[in-house]
Amino acid sequence: MSLKVVFMGTPEFAIPTLDLLVQHHRVMTVVTSPDKPAGRGLNMNQSPVKQYALHHTLPVLQPLYLKDQTFLSQLKFLDADIFVVVAFRMLPEQVWKIPPHGTYNLHASLLPKYRGAAPINFAIINGEKETGVTTFKIQHQTDTGSIALQQKVIIDERDTAKKLHDKLMNTGAQLMLKTLNAIEHHQIELMPQQESEVSYAPKITKEFCYINWNNTSESIYHFIRGLSPYPAAYAYFSIHHKKTYCKILWAEKITEQHSYLPGKIITDQKKHIRVSTANGYIDIQQIQPEGKKPMHIEEFLRGNKITDTQCIPA
């Protein structure tokens, strides 16, 4: 026996879970975001989940509106046992109440910590030593449902958001499979979230990503890692006397006393750029000027001359 599943997801993060469910249960159809125009030619871009589904000849639904009556009728007609959601949109009650076993979501944190859109980023930004993944049964408010299973994951000192994303992506896939197997054998025990332990990870804006050099070297180091490679922490430098937006993709932290104001640029114009912080320096290793590819700092300095000794305010 196996469960009849409708899978809902969009980005790469959802694919390992979908892949395991295809192997061990009956995925009836895949629901993903509508195709979007991308690039200069505005070619229609398919989501990673749709690409996987087409490659494995799985039926695909791409509703523009989740309350659309035709879409709701299609879901009910499938007569699925359970809906599984990984990195998709917020579902209306008309959708998540359809299957008899309910709708289960995979979240990239140890709920109730880091409810919201950016749990991976904020775990690193806040200097956490561990995080994890949670499966829970969806209810009305976002990320508030009763917990099915959780698995801790260690955050390495040099993990970026991308590296942690990949760890959680694969651990989460195994946890969702374990959750469905437990549901199938009537062995699941749901546990309410403790509201006293709630923290949030809201959607990240461009303004949020600006580096505040008044902070400590350690907190800026976490900030850079937690936003790398996307959306990326950034600063403004004067390059050839022009204010230039630069993403900082990797850096090392240095704790050291100095007499500089925060944001002071120290560079030999050949191999090194350091920027002073409240208690030391950030030694920039990988940088991406606007409109250009990511590059190591030595490559950057071969073609770009820093013409001011202080970072430019946003």
C-alpha positions as CSV (number, residue, x, y, z in Angstrom):
1,M,0.0,0.0,0.0
2,S,1.0,3.6,-0.5
3,L,-0.6,7.0,-0.1
4,K,-2.2,8.9,-3.0
5,V,-0.4,12.3,-2.9
6,V,-0.9,15.7,-4.5
7,F,2.5,17.5,-4.4
8,M,2.7,21.3,-4.3
9,G,6.0,23.1,-4.7
10,T,8.0,25.4,-6.9
11,P,11.8,25.8,-6.4
12,E,14.8,23.4,-6.3
13,F,14.3,22.9,-2.5
14,A,11.2,20.9,-3.2
15,I,12.7,18.4,-5.7
16,P,14.3,15.9,-3.4
17,T,11.1,15.5,-1.5
18,L,9.1,15.1,-4.7
19,D,11.6,12.5,-5.9
20,L,11.3,10.4,-2.8
21,L,7.6,10.5,-2.8
22,V,7.5,9.4,-6.5
23,Q,9.6,6.4,-5.4
24,H,7.6,5.4,-2.4
25,H,4.1,6.7,-2.8
26,R,1.6,7.5,-5.6
27,V,2.0,11.1,-6.7
28,M,-1.2,11.8,-8.5
29,T,-0.3,15.3,-9.8
30,V,2.1,18.1,-9.2
31,V,0.9,21.7,-8.5
32,T,3.4,24.5,-9.2
33,S,3.6,28.1,-10.1
34,P,2.6,29.4,-13.5
35,D,5.4,29.8,-16.0
36,K,7.0,33.3,-16.0
37,P,8.8,35.3,-18.7
38,A,12.5,35.5,-18.0
39,G,15.6,37.0,-19.7
40,R,15.9,39.5,-22.4
41,G,13.9,37.4,-24.8
42,L,11.1,37.0,-22.2
43,N,11.1,33.2,-22.8
44,M,8.7,31.4,-20.5
45,N,10.5,30.0,-17.6
46,Q,9.3,26.8,-16.0
47,S,9.8,26.2,-12.3
48,P,12.3,23.5,-11.2
49,V,9.4,21.4,-9.9
50,K,7.6,21.6,-13.2
51,Q,10.7,20.6,-15.1
52,Y,11.1,17.5,-12.8
53,A,7.4,16.6,-13.2
54,L,7.5,16.8,-17.0
55,H,10.7,14.7,-17.1
56,H,9.0,12.0,-15.0
57,T,5.7,12.3,-17.0
58,L,3.7,13.5,-13.9
59,P,0.6,15.5,-14.5
60,V,1.0,19.2,-13.7
61,L,-1.5,21.9,-12.6
62,Q,-0.5,25.6,-12.6
63,P,-3.4,27.6,-11.2
64,L,-3.2,31.4,-11.3
65,Y,-5.7,31.6,-8.4
66,L,-5.8,28.9,-5.8
67,K,-9.5,29.6,-5.1
68,D,-10.5,29.0,-8.7
69,Q,-13.4,26.7,-8.8
70,T,-12.0,24.7,-11.7
71,F,-8.8,24.1,-9.9
72,L,-10.6,23.1,-6.7
73,S,-12.8,20.7,-8.7
74,Q,-9.6,19.1,-10.2
75,L,-8.1,18.6,-6.8
76,K,-11.2,17.0,-5.4
77,F,-11.6,14.7,-8.5
78,L,-8.1,13.3,-7.8
79,D,-9.3,11.8,-4.5
80,A,-5.9,12.0,-3.0
81,D,-5.2,10.8,0.6
82,I,-2.9,13.7,1.4
83,F,-1.4,16.9,0.1
84,V,2.3,17.6,0.6
85,V,3.6,21.2,0.4
86,V,7.2,22.2,0.0
87,A,8.1,25.9,-0.7
88,F,4.8,26.9,-2.3
89,R,2.3,29.6,-1.8
90,M,0.1,30.1,1.2
91,L,-2.9,27.8,0.7
92,P,-6.5,28.8,1.3
93,E,-8.6,26.7,3.6
94,Q,-10.6,25.5,0.6
95,V,-7.5,23.7,-0.6
96,W,-5.8,22.4,2.6
97,K,-9.0,20.9,3.9
98,I,-9.7,18.7,0.9
99,P,-7.7,15.5,1.6
100,P,-8.9,13.1,4.4
101,H,-5.4,12.9,6.0
102,G,-4.9,16.7,5.7
103,T,-2.1,18.8,4.1
104,Y,1.4,18.6,5.4
105,N,4.2,21.2,4.9
106,L,8.0,21.0,5.1
107,H,9.5,24.0,6.8
108,A,13.3,24.7,6.9
109,S,13.6,25.4,10.7
110,L,12.8,23.9,14.0
111,L,9.3,25.4,14.5
112,P,8.1,27.5,16.2
113,K,11.5,29.2,15.6
114,Y,11.8,31.1,12.4
115,R,8.3,31.1,11.1
116,G,8.2,32.9,7.8
117,A,9.8,33.2,4.3
118,A,13.5,33.2,5.1
119,P,14.3,30.7,7.9
120,I,17.6,29.5,6.4
121,N,18.9,33.0,6.1
122,F,18.0,34.2,9.5
123,A,19.4,31.1,11.3
124,I,22.8,32.0,10.0
125,I,22.5,35.8,10.3
126,N,21.6,35.3,14.0
127,G,24.6,33.1,14.6
128,E,22.7,29.9,15.4
129,K,24.8,26.8,15.9
130,E,22.0,24.5,14.8
131,T,18.7,24.6,12.9
132,G,16.6,21.9,11.3
133,V,13.5,20.9,9.4
134,T,9.9,20.4,10.5
135,T,6.9,18.7,9.0
136,F,3.6,20.0,10.2
137,K,-0.1,19.8,9.4
138,I,-1.3,23.0,7.9
139,Q,-3.9,25.1,9.6
140,H,-5.2,28.7,9.3
141,Q,-2.1,30.9,10.2
142,T,1.2,30.5,8.3
143,D,3.6,28.0,9.9
144,T,1.5,27.5,13.0
145,G,0.2,23.9,12.5
146,S,0.8,21.0,14.8
147,I,4.2,19.4,14.4
148,A,4.6,15.9,13.0
149,L,8.3,15.4,13.0
150,Q,11.6,17.4,13.4
151,Q,15.2,16.8,12.6
152,K,18.1,18.9,13.8
153,V,20.9,20.0,11.4
154,I,24.2,21.5,12.6
155,I,25.2,24.9,11.1
156,D,28.9,24.9,10.3
157,E,30.9,28.1,11.0
158,R,31.6,28.4,7.2
159,D,28.1,27.5,5.9
160,T,26.5,30.0,3.5
161,A,22.8,30.2,3.0
162,K,23.3,28.0,-0.1
163,K,25.2,25.3,1.7
164,L,22.7,25.2,4.5
165,H,19.8,25.2,2.0
166,D,21.3,22.0,0.4
167,K,21.7,20.3,3.8
168,L,18.1,21.1,4.8
169,M,16.7,20.2,1.4
170,N,18.0,16.7,1.6
171,T,17.3,16.2,5.3
172,G,13.8,17.6,4.8
173,A,13.1,15.2,2.0
174,Q,13.9,12.2,4.2
175,L,11.8,13.7,7.0
176,M,8.7,14.2,4.8
177,L,9.0,10.6,3.6
178,K,9.2,9.4,7.2
179,T,6.2,11.5,8.0
180,L,4.1,10.0,5.2
181,N,5.1,6.5,6.1
182,A,4.0,7.2,9.7
183,I,0.7,8.6,8.5
184,E,0.2,5.6,6.3
185,H,0.7,3.2,9.2
186,H,-1.4,5.3,11.6
187,Q,1.7,6.0,13.8
188,I,1.8,9.8,13.6
189,E,1.4,11.9,16.8
190,L,0.9,15.6,16.3
191,M,2.3,18.1,18.8
192,P,1.1,21.7,19.1
193,Q,3.7,24.4,18.7
194,Q,4.7,26.3,21.8
195,E,3.7,29.9,21.2
196,S,6.1,31.1,23.9
197,E,9.1,30.0,21.8
198,V,8.1,31.7,18.5
199,S,10.5,33.7,16.4
200,Y,10.2,35.0,12.9
201,A,12.1,35.1,9.6
202,P,10.3,37.6,7.4
203,K,10.8,38.1,3.7
204,I,14.2,39.8,3.0
205,T,14.2,43.1,1.2
206,K,17.0,44.7,-0.7
207,E,17.2,47.5,2.0
208,F,17.8,44.8,4.6
209,C,20.9,43.5,2.8
210,Y,23.0,46.6,3.2
211,I,26.0,46.0,5.4
212,N,26.1,48.2,8.6
213,W,29.8,48.5,9.3
214,N,29.1,49.8,12.8
215,N,28.3,46.2,13.8
216,T,30.9,43.7,15.0
217,S,33.1,41.7,12.7
218,E,31.3,38.5,13.8
219,S,27.8,39.8,13.2
220,I,28.8,41.1,9.8
221,Y,30.4,37.8,8.9
222,H,27.2,35.9,9.9
223,F,25.2,38.5,7.8
224,I,27.3,38.0,4.7
225,R,27.1,34.2,5.0
226,G,23.4,34.2,5.7
227,L,22.7,36.1,2.5
228,S,25.2,34.4,0.2
229,P,24.9,33.9,-2.7
230,Y,21.4,35.3,-2.9
231,P,20.1,37.9,-2.3
232,A,23.6,38.8,-1.1
233,A,24.8,41.4,1.4
234,Y,26.1,44.6,-0.3
235,A,28.0,47.8,0.1
236,Y,28.9,50.8,-2.0
237,F,32.5,51.5,-3.0
238,S,33.9,54.4,-4.9
239,I,35.4,52.7,-8.0
240,H,37.1,55.1,-10.5
241,H,35.3,57.9,-8.6
242,K,31.9,56.3,-9.2
243,K,29.6,55.0,-6.5
244,T,29.3,51.3,-7.3
245,Y,26.9,48.7,-5.8
246,C,28.9,45.6,-4.9
247,K,27.6,42.3,-3.5
248,I,29.9,40.7,-0.9
249,L,29.6,36.9,-1.4
250,W,32.4,35.8,0.9
251,A,34.6,37.3,3.5
252,E,36.7,36.5,6.6
253,K,36.2,38.1,10.0
254,I,39.1,39.7,12.0
255,T,38.7,40.8,15.6
256,E,41.4,43.4,16.3
257,Q,41.6,46.7,18.0
258,H,42.0,49.8,15.8
259,S,41.4,53.5,15.7
260,Y,39.5,53.8,12.5
261,L,35.8,54.7,12.1
262,P,33.7,51.8,10.9
263,G,33.6,51.6,7.1
264,K,37.2,52.5,6.6
265,I,38.7,50.8,3.5
266,I,42.2,49.4,3.7
267,T,43.5,48.1,0.4
268,D,46.8,47.5,-1.3
269,Q,44.9,47.8,-4.7
270,K,46.3,44.4,-5.6
271,K,45.3,41.5,-3.4
272,H,43.4,42.7,-0.3
273,I,40.4,44.8,0.7
274,R,39.6,45.1,4.4
275,V,36.8,47.2,5.8
276,S,36.9,48.3,9.5
277,T,34.0,47.3,11.8
278,A,33.2,48.1,15.4
279,N,35.8,45.7,16.7
280,G,38.0,44.7,13.8
281,Y,37.8,44.1,10.1
282,I,36.0,42.2,7.4
283,D,38.5,40.8,4.8
284,I,36.6,40.7,1.5
285,Q,37.3,37.5,-0.4
286,Q,34.6,37.3,-3.2
287,I,32.8,40.3,-4.6
288,Q,30.3,41.0,-7.5
289,P,30.1,44.5,-8.8
290,E,26.7,45.4,-10.3
291,G,26.3,44.0,-13.8
292,K,29.4,41.8,-13.6
293,K,30.1,38.2,-12.6
294,P,31.3,37.1,-9.1
295,M,35.0,37.3,-8.8
296,H,37.8,36.7,-6.3
297,I,39.2,39.9,-4.8
298,E,42.5,39.8,-6.7
299,E,40.6,39.6,-10.0
300,F,38.4,42.4,-8.9
301,L,41.3,44.7,-8.1
302,R,43.0,44.0,-11.4
303,G,40.3,46.0,-13.2
304,N,38.8,48.2,-10.5
305,K,40.6,51.0,-8.6
306,I,39.2,51.9,-5.2
307,T,39.2,55.7,-5.2
308,D,37.8,56.5,-1.7
309,T,39.0,55.3,1.7
310,Q,35.5,55.1,3.2
311,C,32.5,53.0,2.2
312,I,29.8,55.1,0.8
313,P,26.4,55.2,2.7
314,A,23.4,53.7,1.1
